[in-house]
Each structure stands twice: as C-alpha cells, then as structure tokens.
Amino acid sequence: MTAPAPAEGHGAMRPAARQVSYHLRFRAVARLALAPVLALLLNALFAASGGLAAPPQGDGWAEGAGSTAESAHLLVRAQEGAGLDAATFLTRYGAAAELAHDELASLLPAGAPGSVTLYLYADEAAFATETAELERAFADADVVADPANNAIAISLALFVARTPREAENALRHAMAHIAIAESSGGNLPRGFDEGIALYVERPVSPRLARMAALVQGANQSGSLLTWSDINRPRPPAADLELIGAQAYSMVGFLIDRYGIRPFQDYLSAVGEEPDWRAAMRTACNRSPDEVERQWRDQLPRWAAGGWKSNLVAGFDLQPASDLLEGANYAAAKTELERSQRLFTELGDSERLTAVDALLAQVDTGIQAEALMTQTQQALEHHTYDRAQQLLVQARGQYARLPEAQQPLELLQTYEAMADTGMTATIALDEARLLAHRWGDYAQARRATVAAGTSFARLSDPEMSDEARGLLDELDGRQRRLVMLLLALVILTGAWLTLWLWARGPSELDWR
C-alpha cells in the first residue's frame, strides 16, 4: 500500500515553487551585496570628474555685485577676495577668450562648447584641492580645464602675473581641451589632446624655438618617445617639457601633411572608435606606424625652421596687416598664404574673401617694388629714358595702395635723377648740333658744361667723358681760330713793315 501524497500546502512544496523561492532569496541577497559596490563606483566616477560645478554653491562663491559677469559664450564667477571681480576680468581677458572660442568652433568638427564657466580662485589652496583630480597639462598650470563640466579653474594670483600673450594662450589652451573633448567624445589620448591644445595657442617664437631644439636633441640622441608612449594615460617618466614639444610637433605634422579635413575626420573617428590607432588608419588611410615614420623623417627639416609654420595661426590676420602697412610685402604674402590655405580648407568663404583682398594688395605692392628695383637698375646703367617709363608704371601701381605704403621720397629721388639724366642728355645732343657753327660757340659750350656737370653728379662716367670730349673739341676749335687770327695779324704786320721799309722816302714834295 502506498502512502498518500501530502496535500498542497500541508508540509510539502512543489519543485517549481521551491525554485522560485530560492531565486527570490538570491536576488534579495544580491541587491544587498551590490549596493555598496555601486555606491563606491559612483563615488569614484564623481571624484574622477573633478566636480567644478560644486564651487558656486560652496563657501566664498556667494552671489553679489561683481561676483559674476557674462558674455556671449563665457560666464565668469569670482571667489570672494579675489582682488579682481568678474566684470573686470571679462573686460580684460574676455575678448581673447571669445576669439579663441570662435576659432575653435571653426576648427573642430563638433565646434566649441556653447558656454564655458570660468571660476576665479582667490585661495590657491582651494584651487589646488578643487582641481586635484582634473587632467592637467604635461607641465604644472594655474589654468586647468574641466571638460566634463565645460569649466575652467583659474588661480587668479598667478594668472594676473602673466603677460597678455601668456594669459591669452593659457585661456586658449584650457578652452581647447574642452572643445577637443566635445569633438572626440572624450576619447582622444592625452598626447594628441595636449598637442592640439599647444598648437592652437598664439605662436611665441622663443618658446617654439626651444621646443624645436628639444625635439632635435632627442632625435639626434635617439631618445624620442614613440607615439604610443606619448599617448599613454600616464606619460612615462621623462622630461615633461620634451613630451609636450613632441606632442606639438606630432600634431603640427599631421595638420601640415594631411590638412584640416583629415585632422577633423580623425577627431570624429576617435569619438566613434576609442582606439586612436584604428581611428588614424580610418582618417589618414595609412597605418599609424607609417604616419609615425613620416613624422620622424621630417623632424630634421621641422627643427631647422619648419616649426615656424603654424596653420592655425592663420586665423590671426593682424601680423600680415602690420607687415602690409610697413610695406613688407614678401613677408605679408607668406602670412596671408597660410591664412588662405586655412580658410580654404575650412570652407570659410567670408574670411577667405578678406584674405584675397589683402593678397591682391600685396601683389600690387610686390609689382610696384619690382618696378622700383628695375628703375634702380636702369639708373645704375644710366638708361634714363627707361627709368622714366618704369617710374610712370610704378606710380600707377602705388596709386592703388594706401598713401602710407607709398615711398614718396624714393619716388621723388628717382624721378629727379631720371629727369636730370634726360635733361643732360638732351642738352648734350643740342650742344653737338651747335658745335658746328662758329657763332653758336658760347651757347654750345654752356650746354656742354651743364650736361657734363649733371652727368658727374649722376656718377655717369661714360656720358661725362662724352661731354668732356665735346668740350675739348669746342675749345680746340676756338683755339685754332684764335691762333689763325693771330697768325693773320702777325703776317699783316710783317707785310706792312716790309712794305714801309721797301717803299723808302716819298719822291713827291707836297709842299
């Protein structure tokens, strides 16, 4: 006889129900175990972000007159006791920061962030604490970017001691890190990130020359780091200044060799493919190893002077305008051709039109200078008629330029020399015609002397010799005439004397 099966709900549980019960218990235990782990992960994430969004709610960041100021893309907040309120800071540095924002918006594929908050720290210790977790440049900085919050922290006491150009570059550098993170999804490795931030600064020749010297020395000694080493999250134990210099040269090579478009494509590709090597293969259509070899091959040329070429510096047309105003047309053309390439690659037709107008002015100046050079050569060769023709053309070219660029004194000097030479040449030709008539001797001689004097002042030995020869000829003819007349007088006197002697006393007595 078999025992009866236990009734449902009386001392026994079906297998399915038992499994459900165990599963529910497991999920409850798992929740309890994972809760602390998730909390730790969230805390770590928030700590890594730096959290510059917090200071405005903390002590010393209270709202008040002068504590905040705003422009098109900037919000400035000053800590109490900063010594420089937000409005004054914006007045002093806002234009440079806004300009950097506009240029980055044109240069990077995702543009620039819509708004950036600048926190001005009065307390250096607070600045160091708040920015301790933020990614810094390869060298220590008093201006630190927080891309996660579109914010920049500034240690004001150190910042105000900078020169205007240093302050501008510090703001450009920090703002570039924010814009780069937005374009690359925060995936761009550190070496490229720092190299781009350095490259978009306004060029400072002594600093770039030092970078070139560092890279050249490392290349010659075989101590250059690989691109993989430079792009590690933590750079190797090496000279941080050298790493920054290599990063700058690396970015400069990519932009100069492949252009702006592939550079933008690379940033976009990194945003989709975190592996920077795979992204470079996509953007440049070459293996990263091949691109790195190309970079190493051109380093001697770059260190010898190629570092002076910074394509992004073409945004600034002021150096070219200053050179143009000083009539330094060749140097201005070099600057403007860089800007022309930049705006062409960016497709910026408005600024390209402005550059083309300046280049047309430069070409006019170069043509005018070439005509002046030819005029000088014509005067040196004493071809005065050609010099006059060239001066007429040069005047026409300079008339198309601002008066400040016209070498009026030199034009007047050359014109005076050409006119003097032509006048002397005409006078000498007239003297040659008059020399054949005895009655025009005095006029011919005066014209010859005047022409010879002019040629001597013009340092024209050939024409001076011609004038001297004509003068000698004129004086020779006059001497021959005088000698002939003197001979006639002597002959006449001698004949009269002989006649009187031969005639004797008169035979007639008239008495």
C-alpha positions in Angstrom: 0.0 0.0 0.0 1.4 3.2 -1.0 1.4 6.2 1.3 -0.8 9.1 0.2 0.8 12.1 -1.3 0.9 15.1 1.0 -1.8 17.7 0.3 -1.0 21.0 -1.2 0.1 23.5 1.4 0.5 21.0 4.1 4.1 20.3 4.9 5.4 19.9 1.3 6.4 22.4 -1.6 6.3 21.6 -5.2 9.7 21.8 -7.1 8.7 24.8 -9.2 7.7 26.8 -6.2 10.8 25.8 -4.4 13.0 27.1 -7.3 11.1 30.5 -7.3 11.7 30.9 -3.6 15.4 30.3 -4.0 15.6 32.8 -6.9 13.9 35.5 -4.9 16.2 34.9 -2.0 19.2 35.1 -4.3 18.0 38.4 -5.8 17.5 39.9 -2.4 20.9 38.9 -1.2 22.5 40.2 -4.5 20.9 43.6 -4.0 22.3 43.9 -0.5 25.8 42.8 -1.7 25.9 45.1 -4.8 24.6 48.2 -3.2 27.9 49.1 -1.5 29.8 48.3 -4.7 27.6 50.5 -6.9 28.0 53.3 -4.3 31.8 53.0 -4.5 31.7 53.1 -8.3 29.5 56.2 -8.4 31.8 57.9 -5.9 34.8 57.1 -8.0 33.1 58.4 -11.1 32.2 61.7 -9.4 35.7 62.1 -8.0 37.2 61.5 -11.4 35.1 64.2 -13.0 36.7 66.8 -10.8 33.4 68.5 -10.0 34.0 72.2 -10.7 30.2 72.5 -10.8 30.4 72.5 -7.0 32.3 75.7 -6.1 29.5 78.2 -6.8 27.4 76.6 -4.1 30.3 76.4 -1.6 31.6 79.0 0.8 33.1 82.1 -0.8 31.1 81.8 -4.0 28.0 83.8 -2.9 26.2 85.9 -5.4 26.8 89.6 -5.3 27.9 92.7 -7.1 31.0 91.9 -9.2 31.0 88.2 -8.4 29.6 87.2 -11.8 29.8 88.5 -15.3 28.6 87.1 -18.6 29.4 87.5 -22.3 28.3 85.6 -25.4 30.0 82.3 -24.5 31.5 82.9 -21.1 30.2 83.0 -17.5 32.8 84.3 -15.1 32.5 83.7 -11.4 34.9 85.2 -8.9 35.6 83.9 -5.4 35.3 86.4 -2.6 38.6 88.2 -2.0 39.9 87.5 -5.5 41.1 91.1 -5.9 39.7 91.1 -9.5 36.0 91.0 -9.9 34.3 89.0 -12.7 33.4 92.1 -14.7 36.9 93.5 -14.7 38.3 90.1 -15.6 35.9 89.8 -18.5 36.8 93.3 -19.7 40.5 92.5 -19.6 40.5 88.9 -21.0 37.0 88.3 -22.4 37.8 89.4 -25.9 40.7 87.0 -26.2 38.7 84.1 -24.8 35.7 84.8 -27.1 38.1 84.9 -30.1 39.5 81.5 -29.0 36.0 80.2 -28.7 35.1 81.3 -32.3 38.3 79.9 -33.8 37.9 76.5 -32.1 34.3 76.4 -33.3 35.6 76.8 -36.9 38.5 74.4 -36.5 37.0 71.4 -34.6 34.3 69.1 -36.1 31.9 69.5 -33.2 32.5 73.2 -32.9 33.1 74.8 -29.5 31.0 74.3 -26.3 28.0 76.7 -26.2 29.0 78.2 -22.8 32.1 77.9 -20.7 32.3 78.9 -17.0 35.5 80.4 -15.6 36.0 80.2 -11.9 38.4 82.7 -10.5 40.0 81.4 -7.3 41.4 83.7 -4.7 42.6 80.9 -2.4 45.5 79.0 -4.0 45.0 76.1 -1.6 41.3 75.8 -2.5 42.3 75.9 -6.2 44.8 73.1 -5.7 42.2 71.0 -3.8 39.3 71.5 -6.2 41.5 70.7 -9.3 43.5 67.9 -7.8 41.6 65.2 -9.8 41.5 67.1 -13.1 43.7 66.2 -16.0 46.5 68.7 -16.2 48.9 69.7 -18.9 52.3 68.0 -19.1 53.6 70.9 -17.1 52.0 72.5 -14.0 49.4 75.1 -14.8 47.4 77.8 -13.0 44.7 77.4 -15.5 43.0 74.0 -15.5 40.2 72.8 -17.8 37.3 70.6 -16.6 35.8 69.3 -19.9 33.1 67.2 -18.1 31.5 70.5 -16.8 32.6 72.9 -19.5 34.5 74.8 -16.9 37.9 76.3 -16.4 39.5 76.9 -13.0 42.0 79.8 -12.7 44.3 80.6 -9.8 44.0 84.4 -10.1 47.0 85.4 -8.1 49.3 83.5 -10.5 47.2 84.3 -13.6 47.4 88.1 -13.4 51.2 87.9 -13.2 51.2 86.6 -16.8 51.9 88.8 -19.8 48.9 89.5 -22.0 50.0 86.9 -24.6 50.7 84.3 -21.9 47.3 84.9 -20.4 45.6 84.6 -23.8 47.4 81.4 -24.6 46.5 79.9 -21.2 42.8 80.5 -21.8 43.1 79.2 -25.4 44.9 76.1 -24.1 42.2 75.3 -21.5 39.3 76.1 -23.8 40.9 73.8 -26.5 40.8 70.9 -24.0 37.1 71.4 -23.5 36.4 71.7 -27.3 38.6 68.7 -28.1 36.7 66.5 -25.5 33.4 67.5 -27.1 34.6 66.7 -30.7 36.2 63.4 -29.7 33.7 62.2 -27.1 36.5 62.4 -24.5 38.3 59.5 -26.2 41.3 61.4 -27.7 44.5 60.2 -26.0 46.5 62.5 -23.8 49.4 63.2 -26.2 47.2 64.3 -29.1 45.0 66.2 -26.7 47.9 68.2 -25.3 49.5 68.6 -28.7 46.3 70.2 -30.2 45.9 72.5 -27.2 49.5 73.7 -27.6 49.1 74.1 -31.4 46.0 76.4 -31.1 47.9 78.8 -28.9 49.2 82.0 -30.5 52.8 81.2 -31.6 55.5 82.6 -29.4 58.8 82.2 -31.3 61.2 81.8 -28.4 59.1 79.1 -26.9 58.6 77.2 -30.2 62.3 77.5 -30.9 63.0 75.8 -27.6 60.5 73.1 -28.4 62.3 72.5 -31.8 65.6 72.4 -30.1 64.4 69.8 -27.5 62.9 67.6 -30.3 66.0 67.9 -32.4 68.3 67.0 -29.5 66.1 64.0 -28.6 66.0 62.9 -32.3 69.8 63.1 -32.6 70.4 61.2 -29.3 67.8 58.5 -30.1 65.7 59.3 -27.1 62.4 60.2 -28.9 59.4 58.6 -27.4 57.0 56.6 -29.6 53.6 57.9 -30.3 52.2 55.0 -28.2 54.3 56.2 -25.2 53.2 59.8 -25.6 49.6 58.8 -25.8 49.5 56.7 -22.6 47.1 57.9 -19.9 50.1 58.4 -17.7 53.2 59.6 -19.6 56.5 57.7 -19.0 59.0 59.1 -16.5 60.6 61.5 -18.9 61.1 65.3 -19.3 57.5 66.6 -19.4 58.6 69.6 -21.4 60.1 67.3 -24.0 56.9 65.3 -24.2 54.9 68.4 -24.7 57.3 69.5 -27.5 57.0 66.1 -29.2 53.2 66.3 -28.9 53.2 69.7 -30.5 55.4 68.6 -33.4 53.2 65.5 -33.8 50.0 67.5 -34.3 51.8 70.1 -36.4 53.0 67.4 -38.8 49.5 65.8 -39.1 47.9 69.1 -40.0 50.7 70.3 -42.3 51.0 67.0 -44.1 47.4 65.8 -44.3 45.4 69.1 -43.9 42.5 70.2 -41.7 39.8 67.9 -43.1 41.7 64.6 -42.3 42.5 66.1 -38.9 38.8 66.8 -38.2 37.9 63.3 -39.5 40.4 61.8 -37.1 38.8 63.6 -34.1 35.4 62.4 -35.2 36.7 58.9 -35.7 38.2 58.8 -32.2 34.7 59.7 -30.9 33.3 56.5 -32.5 36.4 54.3 -32.2 38.3 54.8 -28.9 41.4 53.0 -30.3 43.3 56.0 -31.6 45.4 53.8 -33.9 42.3 52.4 -35.7 40.9 55.9 -35.9 44.1 57.2 -37.5 44.0 54.4 -40.1 40.5 55.4 -41.0 41.2 59.2 -41.2 44.6 59.2 -42.9 44.2 56.0 -44.9 47.5 54.9 -43.7 48.8 52.7 -40.8 49.8 54.6 -37.7 53.3 53.2 -38.0 53.7 54.6 -41.4 52.4 58.0 -40.3 54.8 58.0 -37.4 57.8 57.1 -39.7 56.8 60.1 -41.9 56.9 62.3 -38.8 60.3 61.1 -37.8 61.7 61.5 -41.3 60.6 65.2 -41.5 61.8 66.1 -38.0 65.2 67.5 -39.1 63.5 69.8 -41.5 60.9 70.8 -38.9 63.6 71.5 -36.3 65.6 73.6 -38.8 62.8 76.0 -39.4 59.6 74.2 -40.2 58.3 74.9 -36.7 57.7 78.5 -37.7 54.7 77.3 -39.8 51.6 77.0 -37.7 48.5 76.7 -39.9 46.1 77.6 -37.1 47.9 80.9 -36.6 46.4 81.9 -40.0 43.2 82.8 -38.1 45.1 86.0 -36.9 45.4 88.4 -39.8 46.9 91.2 -37.7 50.6 90.2 -38.2 50.0 90.2 -42.0 48.2 93.6 -41.8 51.1 95.0 -39.8 53.6 93.8 -42.4 51.5 95.1 -45.2 51.2 98.5 -43.5 55.0 98.6 -43.2 55.3 97.7 -46.9 57.0 94.4 -46.1 55.1 92.7 -48.9 57.1 89.4 -49.2 56.6 88.6 -45.5 53.0 89.6 -45.6 52.4 87.3 -48.6 53.8 84.4 -46.6 51.5 85.1 -43.7 48.5 85.5 -45.9 49.1 82.4 -48.0 48.9 80.4 -44.7 45.6 82.1 -43.9 44.4 81.5 -47.4 45.1 77.7 -47.1 43.4 77.6 -43.7 40.2 79.3 -44.7 40.1 77.3 -48.0 40.3 74.0 -46.1 37.7 75.2 -43.6 35.4 76.4 -46.4 35.2 79.9 -44.7 34.3 82.0 -47.8 33.8 85.2 -45.8 37.2 85.3 -44.3 38.7 83.9 -47.5 37.4 86.9 -49.4 39.1 89.2 -46.8 42.4 87.4 -47.3 42.1 87.5 -51.1 41.6 91.3 -50.9 44.8 91.6 -48.8 46.7 89.3 -51.1 45.6 91.5 -54.1 47.0 94.5 -52.3 50.2 92.6 -51.5 50.6 91.5 -55.2 50.2 95.2 -56.2 52.9 96.2 -53.7 55.2 93.4 -54.9 54.8 94.6 -58.6 55.4 98.2 -57.5 58.6 97.1 -55.7 59.7 95.1 -58.7 59.3 98.2 -60.9 61.3 100.3 -58.4 64.0 97.7 -58.5 64.1 97.8 -62.3 64.2 101.6 -62.1 67.2 101.5 -59.8 68.9 99.2 -62.2 68.1 101.5 -65.1 69.6 104.4 -63.2 72.6 102.4 -62.4 73.1 101.6 -66.1 72.3 105.3 -66.9 69.3 104.4 -69.2 67.4 107.5 -68.1 64.5 107.1 -70.6 63.8 103.6 -69.4 63.9 104.8 -65.9 61.3 107.4 -66.6 59.0 104.8 -68.2 59.3 102.4 -65.3 58.6 105.2 -62.8 55.4 106.1 -64.6 54.3 102.4 -64.2 55.4 102.3 -60.5 53.5 105.5 -59.8 50.4 103.8 -61.2 50.8 100.7 -59.0 51.5 102.7 -55.9 48.4 104.8 -56.6 46.3 101.7 -55.9 47.9 101.4 -52.4 47.3 103.5 -49.3 49.5 106.6 -49.1 51.3 105.2 -46.1 52.7 102.4 -48.2 54.0 104.7 -51.0 57.7 105.5 -50.9 57.2 109.1 -51.9 60.7 110.3 -51.1 62.3 107.5 -53.0 60.0 108.1 -56.0 60.9 111.8 -56.0 64.6 111.0 -55.7 64.4 108.5 -58.6 62.3 110.9 -60.7 64.8 113.7 -60.1 67.7 111.5 -61.1 65.9 110.3 -64.3 64.8 113.9 -65.2 68.3 115.2 -64.6 69.8 112.5 -66.8 67.3 113.1 -69.6 67.8 116.9 -69.5 71.6 116.5 -69.6 71.3 114.0 -72.5 69.1 116.4 -74.5 71.5 119.3 -73.7 74.5 117.4 -74.9 72.7 116.5 -78.1 71.9 120.2 -78.7 75.5 121.1 -78.0 76.7 118.7 -80.6 74.5 120.5 -83.2 75.6 123.9 -82.2 79.2 123.0 -82.2 79.3 123.1 -86.0 78.5 126.8 -86.1 81.1 129.3 -85.0 78.5 131.8 -83.9 76.9 129.4 -81.5 80.1 128.5 -79.8 79.3 130.2 -76.5 75.8 128.6 -76.2 77.2 125.2 -77.2 79.9 125.5 -74.6 77.4 126.4 -71.8 75.2 123.5 -72.7 78.1 121.1 -72.7 79.4 122.3 -69.3 75.9 122.0 -67.8 75.5 118.5 -69.2 78.9 117.3 -68.0 78.2 118.7 -64.5 74.9 116.8 -64.4 76.5 113.5 -65.6 79.2 113.9 -63.0 76.6 114.2 -60.2 74.9 111.1 -61.5 78.1 109.2 -61.5 77.8 108.6 -65.2 81.4 108.3 -66.4 80.5 107.4 -70.0 78.4 110.5 -70.6 80.8 112.6 -68.6 83.6 111.6 -70.9 81.4 112.4 -73.9 80.7 115.8 -72.5 84.4 116.4 -71.8 85.3 115.3 -75.3 82.8 117.7 -76.9 84.0 120.5 -74.6 87.6 119.8 -75.6 86.6 119.8 -79.3 84.8 123.1 -78.9 87.7 124.7 -77.1 90.1 123.2 -79.6 88.2 124.8 -82.5 88.2 128.1 -80.7 92.0 127.9 -80.0 92.6 127.1 -83.7 90.6 130.1 -84.7 92.4 132.3 -82.3 95.7 131.0 -83.5 94.7 131.5 -87.1 93.6 135.1 -86.4 96.8 135.7 -84.5 98.8 134.4 -87.4 97.0 136.7 -89.8 97.7 139.7 -87.6 101.4 138.7 -87.5 101.5 138.3 -91.2 99.7 141.5 -91.8 102.2 143.4 -89.5 105.1 141.8 -91.1 103.9 142.7 -94.6 103.2 146.3 -93.6 106.7 146.6 -92.1 108.3 145.1 -95.2 106.2 147.4 -97.4 107.2 150.5 -95.4 110.8 149.6 -95.5 110.8 148.8 -99.2 108.9 151.9 -100.2 111.6 154.4 -99.0 111.1 158.2 -98.8 108.4 159.8 -100.8 109.6 161.3 -104.2 107.0 164.0 -104.2 107.1 167.2 -102.3 103.6 168.1 -101.5 104.6 171.5 -100.3 
